[in-house]
Amino acid sequence: MVELNEWDEQIKLLTVAVDRLQHWSRPGLLCIGDAAHAMSPIGGVGINLAIQDAVATANILGEKLRQGTVTEAALQAVQQRRTFPTRATQRLQLMVQDNVIKRVLGAESPFRLRGY
């Protein structure tokens, strides 16, 4: 059994940031998933977006990688394909955070579900 002896030493605060790179690629480099866009843990969808980024990357770059013909435009095509779903998901996460979670955590009285 592990005991909690020193709060400041044993407990760490998780800082949550919702942001994304302006440019996901440079010559020879493509950032996808968390490297391209930090997601909130709200909804647990970060891994889903990362997998979708990987699938889009494979579909867009697969043959070009086999042929050795990957261009900057091809790398940028991945970002163009994935920007809308990323922004929409982040916007939804922020709406839930601002309209639900902040209200519950900031309430002066205990939160109760209606009917309970």
Buried (B, 14 or more C-beta within 10 A) or exposed (E): EEEEEEEEEEEEEEEEEBEBEEEBBEEEEBBBBEEBBBBBEBEEBBEEBBEBBEEBBEEBBEEBEEEEEBEEEBBBBBBEBBBEBBEEBBEBBEEBBEEEEEEEEEEEEEEEEEEE
